[in-house]
Amino acid sequence: MTAQTLRTEQQQQQPPAPGVTRRRLLGTATATGAAGLVAGGTGVTAVLRDTGDESVPLTTVGATRVPFHGTHQAGITTPLQAAGHLAAFDLTPGAGRKQAAALLRRWSRTAARLTAGEPASDGDTGIALDAGPSSLTVTFGFGHTFFDRTDLTARRPAALAPLPPFSADALDARRSDGDLWVQIGADDPLVAYHALRAVLRDAGETATLRWQTRGFNRTPGATAEPRTARNLMGQVDGTNNPTPADDDFAARVFVPAAGQPDWMANGSYAVFRRIRMLLDRWETLPLERQERVIGRRKSDGAPLSGGGEHTPVDLGKFGADGALAVAGDAHVRVAAPASNGGAAMLRRPFSYDDGLRDDGAPDAGLLFIAWQADPRHGFVPVQRKLDRGDGLSRFLRHEASALWAVPGGAADGEYVGQRLLEG
């Protein structure tokens, strides 16, 4: 798949399904309007909300719709959303392949309805009654143990091998791994929570919640112009992400259409890490020291080697004092593809804040999610390098981890994972 084909798919918008009752979606974005939104534009869609006496246009944020069906699952290349929920499930004792297929069928049906602005099919809670789709996405993945529980070990991808241990890990098994994974994102917190409740209800007696966490990002439109997100350390985070404009973007992020196993065609692998930031310690550092740890200016994200935010980092540049402009243990140096044999991944995180720990320190940080065609050539080599020599690691704690096989998108009338479960 070419980068241009991928961009075209991302820009497509589907008309709302007939019979919309919850939000009275009487129209949706044109392809041109959707392209503007993806690029950070402000095109207004024609989605309306029924107020009883009259229909009022929704705002651009509320009206934006991301189609559920397609070549790839939504929520991978979708622009960062303001609110998110991540949830892992384990199949209940006695639930096997047949029950798992029925669950994925229910989940896919519910996700398709909710992302189109329709109510959940059974017992809708009305939590998001007044809102539009708000860029809602629901993404599904399979964990390593799912294949044991469904007698599908012969079809488990080699790339789904458990991640190796890293010296900086302090992992809590209760908040790691799982048979099934659901990623929910939306630009309205109520819309996101509404989807979470629907997913939990659909799990029924087939799967039990293993762990769940929530995250957030900056609200679209909060800045004068689209900008790279900042994390809770205040640093611009994501400048060097691969973009669909890159010729090798699809090859880095997605399993090829002719890849193996065949049911993973057009899918991706998601690495999840719950990374607590030692914010009390970080915030005592002077600005100059923070910038040296990262290798970028805090104000605008520009590399310390010079230029603007998107200027390539010059790892060989020296300063007037004879020292490297970007320190040897700076995060951007250690994580750079040039330092890792070209390894790269699409990072699409959420920040999180769960209040204070018993010791009074903030329980806050990053819900790191990285997408790649093969974690053995993406996350693993990069994290090994970071584990050995990243100056930022002194201010981080990796407390949970998981790896998921995320199959390609479902066509209209199909459910996610159908090629695996019925193949």
C-alpha positions in Angstrom: 0.0 0.0 0.0 1.4 3.4 -0.9 1.4 6.4 1.4 -0.9 8.2 -1.0 -3.4 5.3 -0.8 -3.3 5.4 3.0 -3.8 9.2 3.1 -6.8 8.8 0.8 -8.3 6.1 3.1 -7.8 8.4 6.1 -9.6 11.2 4.4 -12.7 9.3 3.5 -15.9 9.8 5.4 -18.9 7.6 5.3 -22.5 8.9 5.4 -24.5 8.1 8.5 -26.5 5.0 8.6 -30.3 5.5 8.1 -32.5 5.5 11.1 -30.2 7.4 13.4 -32.2 8.1 16.5 -29.9 9.2 19.3 -28.2 12.2 17.7 -30.2 12.7 14.6 -27.2 12.6 12.3 -28.7 14.3 9.2 -25.5 14.6 7.3 -21.7 14.2 7.7 -18.4 15.6 6.6 -17.6 15.7 2.9 -14.3 14.2 1.9 -12.9 17.7 1.5 -14.0 18.7 5.0 -12.6 15.5 6.5 -9.3 16.1 4.9 -9.2 19.5 6.5 -9.9 18.0 9.9 -7.2 15.4 9.5 -4.8 18.2 8.6 -5.9 20.3 11.4 -8.3 22.5 9.5 -11.6 23.9 10.7 -14.1 22.7 8.1 -17.6 22.5 9.5 -19.6 19.4 8.9 -23.4 19.1 8.4 -24.2 17.0 11.4 -27.2 18.2 13.4 -28.5 17.6 16.9 -32.2 17.3 17.5 -33.3 19.5 20.4 -37.0 18.7 20.2 -38.2 21.9 18.5 -35.4 22.5 16.1 -32.2 21.0 14.8 -29.0 22.8 15.7 -25.6 22.2 14.0 -23.1 20.5 16.2 -19.7 22.0 16.6 -16.8 20.7 14.4 -15.4 18.8 17.4 -18.7 17.0 18.1 -19.6 16.4 14.5 -16.3 14.7 13.4 -16.9 11.0 12.5 -14.3 8.3 12.0 -15.7 5.3 10.1 -15.5 2.0 11.9 -15.2 -0.2 8.8 -12.2 0.0 6.5 -8.9 -1.5 5.5 -7.3 -0.7 8.9 -8.9 -0.4 12.3 -9.6 3.2 13.4 -7.6 4.5 16.3 -4.2 3.9 14.9 -3.6 6.8 12.5 -6.6 8.8 13.8 -5.4 12.2 15.1 -4.9 12.2 18.9 -8.2 12.4 20.8 -8.9 14.3 24.0 -10.1 11.3 26.1 -9.4 7.7 26.1 -10.0 4.4 27.9 -7.9 1.3 27.7 -9.3 -2.0 28.9 -8.0 -5.6 28.9 -10.3 -8.6 29.3 -9.8 -12.3 30.1 -12.1 -15.0 28.7 -14.1 -16.7 31.4 -13.6 -20.4 32.2 -15.3 -22.4 29.6 -15.4 -19.6 27.0 -13.6 -20.7 23.8 -13.4 -19.9 20.2 -17.2 -19.9 19.6 -17.9 -17.6 22.5 -15.0 -15.3 21.5 -16.4 -15.0 18.0 -19.8 -14.0 19.3 -18.2 -11.4 21.6 -16.2 -9.8 18.8 -19.4 -9.8 16.7 -21.2 -7.9 19.4 -18.4 -5.6 20.1 -18.0 -4.8 16.4 -21.7 -4.2 15.9 -21.8 -1.8 18.9 -18.6 0.0 17.9 -20.0 0.6 14.3 -23.2 2.0 15.7 -21.6 4.3 18.3 -18.9 5.7 15.9 -21.7 6.5 13.5 -23.6 8.4 16.2 -26.2 5.8 16.7 -27.2 4.4 20.1 -25.9 1.0 21.3 -28.2 -1.7 20.1 -29.3 -3.0 23.5 -30.2 -0.8 26.5 -28.4 2.3 25.6 -27.5 4.3 28.7 -28.1 7.8 27.1 -24.8 9.1 28.6 -23.9 10.8 25.3 -27.4 11.6 24.3 -26.7 15.2 23.4 -23.4 14.7 21.6 -22.2 13.9 18.1 -19.7 11.1 17.3 -16.8 13.4 18.5 -14.1 11.3 16.6 -15.0 8.2 18.6 -12.9 5.1 17.7 -13.0 1.6 19.2 -10.0 -0.6 18.4 -9.7 -4.3 19.3 -6.6 -6.5 19.8 -5.7 -10.1 20.9 -3.1 -10.9 23.5 -0.7 -13.9 23.6 -2.9 -15.9 25.9 -6.0 -15.5 23.8 -4.7 -18.1 21.3 -4.3 -20.7 24.1 -7.8 -20.2 25.4 -9.3 -20.5 22.0 -7.2 -23.5 20.7 -5.7 -21.2 18.0 -2.0 -21.5 19.0 -1.1 -22.6 15.5 -2.3 -19.3 14.2 -0.6 -17.1 16.8 1.8 -14.7 15.1 5.5 -15.1 15.9 5.6 -11.3 16.3 3.3 -11.7 19.3 6.0 -13.4 21.4 6.1 -11.9 24.9 8.2 -8.8 25.2 11.7 -9.4 26.8 12.3 -8.1 30.3 14.0 -4.7 30.7 16.2 -3.7 33.6 14.1 -0.6 34.4 10.8 -2.6 34.5 8.8 -2.6 37.7 5.7 -4.3 36.3 2.5 -5.0 38.0 1.0 -8.2 36.6 -2.5 -7.2 37.6 -2.3 -4.2 35.3 -0.5 -5.9 32.4 -1.4 -8.3 29.5 -4.8 -10.0 29.0 -6.6 -12.1 26.4 -8.4 -9.2 24.7 -7.8 -5.4 24.5 -10.1 -2.5 23.7 -8.8 1.0 23.0 -11.4 3.7 23.0 -10.8 7.3 22.0 -13.0 10.4 21.5 -12.9 14.1 21.7 -15.6 14.2 24.3 -15.1 12.4 27.6 -18.8 11.5 27.9 -18.8 9.9 24.4 -15.7 7.9 25.4 -17.2 6.7 28.7 -20.4 5.8 26.9 -18.5 3.5 24.6 -16.7 2.0 27.5 -19.9 1.2 29.3 -21.3 -0.4 26.1 -18.2 -2.5 25.7 -18.3 -3.7 29.3 -22.0 -4.6 29.0 -21.4 -6.5 25.8 -18.7 -8.6 27.5 -21.5 -10.4 29.4 -20.5 -13.7 30.7 -17.9 -14.3 28.0 -15.1 -12.1 29.4 -14.2 -10.4 32.6 -12.3 -7.1 33.0 -8.7 -7.6 33.9 -7.6 -4.0 34.1 -8.8 -0.6 32.8 -7.3 2.8 32.8 -8.2 6.2 31.4 -6.2 9.0 29.7 -6.4 12.4 28.2 -4.8 14.7 25.7 -5.2 18.3 24.8 -8.7 19.2 23.5 -8.8 19.9 19.7 -9.0 23.7 19.1 -7.3 24.6 22.4 -4.3 26.1 20.6 -4.3 28.9 18.1 -3.0 26.4 15.5 -2.5 22.6 15.4 0.5 21.7 17.5 2.4 18.6 18.6 1.0 17.4 21.9 2.9 17.9 25.2 3.3 15.4 27.9 3.0 15.9 31.7 6.6 16.9 31.8 5.7 19.8 29.6 7.8 18.6 26.7 6.6 18.5 23.1 6.1 14.8 22.5 5.8 13.1 19.1 7.8 15.4 16.8 9.7 12.5 15.2 6.7 10.3 14.7 6.5 8.7 11.2 3.7 10.4 9.2 1.5 9.1 6.3 3.5 11.4 4.1 6.6 9.2 4.6 7.2 6.7 1.8 7.8 3.9 4.3 5.0 4.8 6.7 2.7 1.8 5.8 5.7 -0.6 5.9 6.7 0.6 9.4 3.2 0.6 10.9 1.0 -2.1 9.1 1.4 -5.7 8.4 1.5 -6.1 4.6 -1.6 -7.2 2.7 0.3 -10.4 1.8 1.9 -10.7 5.2 1.8 -13.6 7.6 -0.3 -14.8 9.2 -2.9 -14.0 6.6 -5.5 -12.9 9.2 -3.2 -10.1 10.3 -3.1 -8.5 6.8 -3.4 -4.7 7.1 -3.2 -5.1 10.9 -0.6 -3.7 13.4 1.0 -4.6 16.7 0.4 -2.3 19.7 2.8 -2.1 22.6 1.3 -0.7 25.8 3.4 0.6 28.7 2.1 2.5 31.7 4.9 4.8 32.5 4.8 6.8 35.7 6.7 10.1 35.6 8.6 11.2 38.7 7.2 14.7 38.3 8.2 16.0 41.8 11.9 15.1 40.9 11.6 16.3 37.3 10.1 19.7 38.3 13.0 20.5 40.6 15.4 20.5 37.6 16.3 23.9 36.1 15.0 24.4 32.6 18.4 24.0 31.0 18.9 20.6 32.6 15.4 19.4 31.5 16.2 20.4 28.0 19.6 18.6 28.0 17.9 15.4 29.3 15.4 15.5 26.4 17.6 17.1 23.7 15.0 19.7 22.7 14.0 23.1 23.8 10.9 23.1 26.0 9.4 26.2 24.5 9.0 25.0 21.0 10.4 21.5 20.7 13.3 22.5 18.6 16.4 20.2 18.8 19.4 21.6 20.8 21.4 21.2 17.6 19.5 24.1 16.1 16.5 25.0 13.9 12.8 24.6 14.5 10.7 21.8 15.9 10.8 19.8 12.7 14.4 20.4 11.8 16.2 17.0 11.8 18.3 16.5 14.9 22.0 16.8 14.0 23.5 14.2 16.3 27.1 15.1 15.2 27.0 18.8 16.0 29.2 20.3 18.7 28.6 23.4 20.7 30.9 26.3 21.3 32.2 24.6 24.4 33.3 21.6 22.4 30.6 19.3 23.9 27.9 17.6 21.8 25.0 19.9 21.3 22.7 16.9 21.9 24.1 15.1 24.9 25.2 11.5 24.6 22.4 10.3 26.9 19.7 12.7 25.6 16.4 11.0 25.0 16.2 12.1 21.4 19.6 10.8 20.6 19.1 7.4 22.2 15.6 6.9 20.7 16.5 8.2 17.2 16.1 5.7 14.3 19.7 6.5 13.4 20.8 5.2 16.8 18.7 2.0 16.4 19.4 0.6 13.0 16.4 2.5 11.6 13.9 1.1 14.0 10.8 3.3 14.4 7.2 3.1 15.5 4.1 5.3 15.6 3.6 6.6 19.1 0.0 7.5 20.0 -0.2 8.0 23.7 -2.5 9.4 26.4 -1.5 11.1 29.6 -3.0 9.9 32.8 -3.5 11.2 36.4 -4.7 8.9 39.1 -4.2 11.3 42.0 -1.5 10.8 44.7 0.3 7.7 45.8 0.5 6.7 49.5 3.9 8.4 49.6 2.3 11.7 48.4 3.9 11.6 45.0 1.8 12.1 41.8 0.5 8.9 40.3 0.6 10.4 36.8 2.4 9.9 33.6 2.1 8.4 30.1 -0.1 5.6 28.7 2.4 4.8 26.0 1.0 3.1 22.9 3.3 2.3 20.0 2.1 0.9 16.7 4.4 -1.1 14.4 4.4 -3.8 11.7 6.6 -6.0 13.9 7.6 -5.2 17.6 10.7 -7.2 17.2 12.0 -4.6 14.8 10.2 -1.6 16.3 9.7 -1.3 20.0 12.1 -4.0 21.3 15.4 -2.7 19.9 14.5 0.9 20.7 13.6 0.1 24.3 16.7 -2.0 24.8 18.8 1.0 23.8 16.7 3.3 26.1 17.1 0.8 28.9 20.8 1.0 28.7 21.6 4.7 28.2 18.6 7.1 28.3 19.1 10.0 30.7 15.3 10.3 30.9 14.9 6.9 32.5 16.0 8.3 35.9 12.7 10.1 35.9 10.4 7.3 34.7 9.0 4.0 36.1 7.6 1.4 33.7 4.8 -0.1 35.8 2.6 -2.1 33.4 3.1 -3.7 29.9 1.3 -5.5 27.2 1.5 -6.5 23.5 -1.5 -6.9 21.3 -2.0 -8.2 17.8 -4.5 -5.8 16.2 -6.0 -7.3 13.0 -6.9 -5.3 10.0 -10.3 -3.5 9.8 -13.6 -5.2 9.2 -15.5 -4.7 6.0 -19.2 -3.7 6.2 -21.1 -6.8 7.4 -18.0 -8.3 9.0 -16.6 -8.2 12.6 -13.0 -7.6 13.7 -11.0 -10.8 13.9 -13.4 -12.8 11.7 -10.7 -14.1 9.5 -8.9 -15.5 12.6 -12.0 -16.9 14.4 -13.7 -18.3 11.4 -10.8 -19.0 9.1 
